[in-house]
Amino acid sequence: MNPEPGMNKKTRASGADRWLLLSALLLAGFGLIMVLSSSGIMAERIYQDKYLFFKKQALFAVLGAGLMYVCSRTPRKMIYSLTYLWVTAAIGLLFICALTPLGVSAGGAKRWISLGPLSLQPLEFAKPALILYLAYFFARKQDMVKTFSVGFLPPFLLTGLLCLLLLIQPDFGGAVFLAGLLFFMCLVGGTRLGYLLLSVIFAGGAGWLLISSSPYRFKRLTAFLDPFKSAQDEGYQLVQSLYAFGSGQIFGAGLGAGKQKLFFLPEAHNDFIMAVVGEELGFVGLSLIFLVIGFLLWRGFRIALDQDDLQDRFTAYGLVLILALGFMLNLAVALGAVPPKGVPMPFVSYGGSSLLVSFICVGLLLNLSRRAR
């Protein structure tokens, strides 16, 4: 294939996507500012250190940038050759978290592994591990991807095992996220649509049974349908989030001047941080952030489309999918479009594991962009 006009062979082989890098760094920098704004008062009141969460997030940002560089420079052949190691490590971490005393209980679930003053959330690292496996699988099994025993069962059984370990924690939303990654990878990987349709029906039925059999999950579902009916109970967090978005209006109250973070909106620096963004920066500020997010995703999908190798293309697509689903689900929860579930906003929400994995995804995409055509 001849190089595109104006591009020599050296440029095509070595040039990483600087626009993708810039957009990721902009989001990470913005996230640090908003973590400080949304957590400062709470951290000072409870921990007597206004900058506690900011310092932790900054540390993970530095570590994440280092991992991004390593991932962008490591030979792809080495990364791919360790695919089963990544998957085994993800299964092991989820097992340790769910079924051993090393798992940290918080809010009625064991979703973290304690590492001294810091915590690790295995779910976040299971996402890229699953993508690397699925990309490897669909690239190698294209001639048999339409069959049930070879093209359907292996990826569904592996993802089912990961989801089962998440449900034991329990983390219903995390299991749904991994199932979503599997669905979209199967969609582009070539799985028969009939098999996919049957799996969606089965998953939907199993999901409904899990929701209806758990009073807690069922209350959260009904609260999502009419949050103001239980505004002082299950619908409280969503109602406060909607108040924050509404009070921001066009230009917002000003950076640092929001009121919902003053102990009205629980955990404002975590999954509902975009509500604080909406209150303080308004419609204009949110729109600018959406433009950066859209630009990052566009660059990522462009990298995927520009790959000549099938495994490279599937890998890039899956990595962008991790970020895209994170962006969309976080905003959907904060705006009341889907039932409440802890999905962090990539690069913006407070949380070391999410930030590290977001940087890892971008680092791998930068790696792939070096040999895009």
N, C-alpha and C positions, 0 to 999 in steps of 0.2 A: 504494500500500500504506500503510495507516495505521500510525503509530508504535506500538510496543509500549507497554502501560500504564506510566506513570511515566517515559517517555522523551520529551523534546521533540526538535524537529528539530535544534536546535543541538547537543544532546548526541550525537545519532546521527551528525552530520556531522564533529564535531571530536574526540571522545573516543578517544584511543589506549588500547590495552589495557595498563593499568598492571600487572596481574597477570603478564602475559607478560614485561614489562620487569623486574619484580622477580625472577621466577624465573631469568631469564637472568643478571642481575647477581649473584644468590646463587651460581649455578654458577660464574661467572667468578671471584668472590671466593674460593670454595672451591678452585677450580683453582689460584689463586696460592699459597694456603697449602700445597696438596699438592705443587706444583712445588718450593717451598722445602724441604719436608720430605723429598721423595724424591731431590732432586739436590744438596742442600747438601754432604754429605760427599764425594761424588764430585767436585763442582766445586772444593772446597777442596783435595783431594788432587791433582787433575790441573792445575787452572788457578790455584790459590792464591787463589781468590776464592769464598767460600762462597755468595755471593749472585749469582753470574754469571747463571745461568739464570733466577733469580727476577727480576732487573732487566730482562733481555730480555723475559720474559713480561709484566712489568708495563708496559713500554713498548708492547708490542703491544696490551695490554688498553686502554691510554689511546687509542691510534690506532683500535682497534676500536670503542670507545665513540663516538669522533668520527664514524667512518664510519656507525655505527648511527644517530646523530642526523641525519646528512646524508641517509641513505636514507629515514628516517622522514618527512622534510620535503620531499624533492624531488617535484615533481608526477609522478604516475604516467604521464601522457601522455609526458613527456620520457624516462622510463626505458624505456617500451615502444617509443618511436620509435627508440631506439638498440639494439634487440634484435640486429640483424645485426652491429652494431659490437662488442657484447660477445662474440658467437660468433666473429667474425673475430679478435678479440684473444686469445681462448682458444686457437684453432688456432695463431695465431702464437707464443704463449708455449710451447705444447707442442712446436712445430716447433723453436724456438730451443733448448729444453731437450734434445730428443732428438737433433738433427742438426747442432748447431753447437758450437764449442769453448766457448761461454758456459755450456753445461750442466755442472753440477758432478757429478763421479763420486764415489759413496760406496756401499760395500757391493756393488760390482759393477753399479750402475745409475746412470743420469743422471736424477735426479728433481727437481733444484733448479737455480735460476739464481742465481748469486752477485751480491749487491748490496753490495759492500764487506764489512763485518762481519756483515751479515745475508743470509739466503737466502730465496728465494721458491719455493714449490712450485706450479707451474702447474695441477696436477690440481685443487687446492682451488678455484681460481677458475673452472675449467671447469665445475664442478658448478652454480653458480647461472646461469652463462651458458647451459648446456644447458636448464635448467628454464625460463628466460625464453623461449627459442626454442620449446620444446615447448608451453608454455602459449599462446604467440602462434599457433603452428601449429594446434593442436587447436581453439582458439576461432574461428579464421578459416575452417577447412576442415570444419566439422561436416557440411555438406551432402554432402561427398565423402569423409568419413573412412573409409567402408566399402570404398572402392575400393583396388585394389592400387597403381596408378601414382601416385595423388595422396595417398591417406590412409595408405599404408604405406611406400613407398620413400623419400620425402624425409627423414623423421625417422630412419629406420634407416641411411640412407647417411651423414648428418651424424654421428650417434653412432658409426657404424662408423669414420669418419675419425678422430674423437677417440680411439677405442679403439686404432686402428692406431698412432697416434703414441705412445700409452702403452705398447703392447707393444714398440715399438722401444727404449724406454728401458732395460730392460724394466720394466713395472709391471703385472703380470697382475692383481693385486688391484684396482688403480685402474680398469682396463678393466672388470672385473666390477662394480664400484660404479656406473659410468656406465651399463652395460647394465641394471643393476637399476633405476636411475632411469627409463630409457626404458621398461622393461617396465611399471612401475606407472603411469607417465603414460599409456601406451597403454591400459592396463586401464580407466582412468577416462575417457580421451579418446574412446573409442568404436571403436578398432581391432577388426577382426573377430577373434574368438577363434581361428578356424582359422589365420589368419596368425600370431597370437601363438604358438600351439602349435608350428607349424612352425619359427618363429624360435628358440624355446626348445630344440627338438630339435637344430637346426643349431648353436646356440651351445654346447649341452652337448657335442656331438661335437667341435667345434673346441677347446673347453676341454680335453677329455680328451686330444686329440692334443698340445696344447701342454704339458700336464702330463707325459704319458708320454714325450715326446721330450726333456724336460729333466731330467737326473738330479737337479739341485738341487730343482726343484719336486716331483718324484716322492718324493724323500726327505722333504720337508716333509709331504707327504700321508701317507706311511706313519708318520712320527713322530707326526702328529696322531691316527692310529688307535690307536697304542700308544706314548705318549710315554715311559713308564718303561722300555721296551725299549731306547731310545737316550737314556737320561737324561743321558749325558755328551757327547752329540753333537747331532743335530738336535732331539731332544726336550728339551734342557736348559732353554730359556727357559720352555716351557710347564710343565715339572715344577716349576721354581722358583716360577712363578706360582701353581700349585695348592698348593704348600707355604705360600705367603704367605696365601692365602685360608683354608686350613685352620687355620693357627696363630692367626688372628685370633679364632676362636670367637665368643662372643656380644658382648662389649664391646671386644675388640681389645687390643693391647698398649699403647695410648696414643699420642696424636699425637706423632710424632717418634721413637718408641721401636721402630719396626720394624727387623728385622734383615736382611730380604731385600735391601734397598737398599744394604747394605754390600758391594757388588760381587758378590753372589750372583745377583741378578736383573739381567741386562743392560738398560741403557737404561730403568731403572725409572721415570723421569720422563716417558717418551714413551708408547708404545702400551700398556704394561702398568702404567700408573699406578694403575688400579683395583685391582690386586693389592696395591699398597702401602696403598691405602685400606682394603681388606679386612683386612689384617694389623693396621693401626694403629687402626682404628675398629670393626672387627668387624661382626657381622651387623646390629647396631642402627644403626651409622653408615652402612653400605651401604643399609639400608632407607630411611633418611631421604633419602639422595641419590636413590634410585630414586623416592621420592615427589615430589621436586622435578622430576626429569626427566619423570615421568608428567604432572605438573601443567603443565609447559611445553608438552609435546606436545598435551595436551588443549586448552589455550588456542589453540595454533596451528591445530589441526584445526577448532576452533569458529569461528575467524576465516574459514577457508576455506569452511565451510558457510554462513556468514552473508553471503557475497558475492552480490550480485545479478548482476553482470557475469560472464560465463563466463570471460573471460581472467583476471580478478581471482581467481576461484575456483580455476582451474587453477594460477595462479602461487602462491597461498598454499599449496595442497596440495603442490606440488612443493618449496617452500622447507621446509615441515615434514618432508617426506620426506627431504631431505638430512640434517637433524638426526636424525631417527628411525633411519635406516639407520646413521648414524655411531654413535649410542648402542648400538644392538643388535649391530652387527658387532664393535665394540670389546670389549664384554662377552663376546660369544660366543667371540672369540679368546682372551681372558684366562682364560676358564673351560674352554677346550678343546672347545667345542661345534662349532667350524668350524676348518678348517686355519689355521695361523698366517699372518697377513697384517698389514702395517702400516696399521691404520685408527685414527686418533687419536680419543680421546673428546672430543666437542665441548665447548668451554669449559674442560675440565679438563686434558687432555694438554698437555705442553709443545710448542710449535710455533706460530710467528707466523702462517703462512698459514691454518692451520685455525682459529685464534682469530679472525682478521680476517673470514673467511668466515662463521663462526658468528654474529658480530655483524652482518654484512651481512644475513644471512637474517632475524634478529630485527628489524633496522631496517625491512626491506621489509614484514615482517608487521605491524609497528606502523603503517606507512603504510597498509596495506590495512585495518587495524582501524578507522581513522578514519572510513571510510564503510561499515562493516558495518551491516546493517540492525538 
